Amino acid sequence: MIIGTILCGVVLLLWQSAVHELLRIYDDAFVKLKDPAAVEAVLKENLTVSGMFVIPHPEPGDTDAEARVMDNCGACCGSDGDDATPDA
């Protein structure tokens, strides 16, 4: 049972590595918008619930963009569970 579990874990790791790195199946999952500011304005007008909305989606390794997103996250999500609306 233990050997089978370890072998299944290795097979799963290899499969996921191939799918994500070699085949690039999920590259189209996140798309860049032509005008993120326009989308953000529409969302601000129409959102009625609290939640986490990440616009623009930071590129991996872009620490400045990630920091801006995290700075705005408290305003978007509302850490105390209130119905805060996003103000990016």
Residue, then its C-alpha position, 0 to 999 in steps of 0.5 A: m500500500i505504501i509503495g503504491t501510494i509513493l508510485c502514484g505520487v511520482v506518476l502524478l508529479l510527472w504528469q502534472s509537470a508534463v502538462h504544465e511545463l511541456l504541453r502548456i495546456y493551461d497557458d490560456a487560462f489567464v488572458k491579458l485585457k486590452d483595457p484593464a482600467a475599463v473593466e475595473a470601472v465596470l466591476k466597481e459599478n456592478l459589484t455588490v458583494s465583498g470578495m477578492f478581485v485581482i486586476p491586473h493579475p501580476e506576472p510571476g516575479d513582478t514584486d512591485a505589482e504583487a505588492r500593489v495587489m496586496d496593498n489593495c487586497g484589504a480594501c477589496c476583501g474586507s478582513d473583518g467580513d464586511d461588505a466592502t467594495p473594491d477601491a483599487 
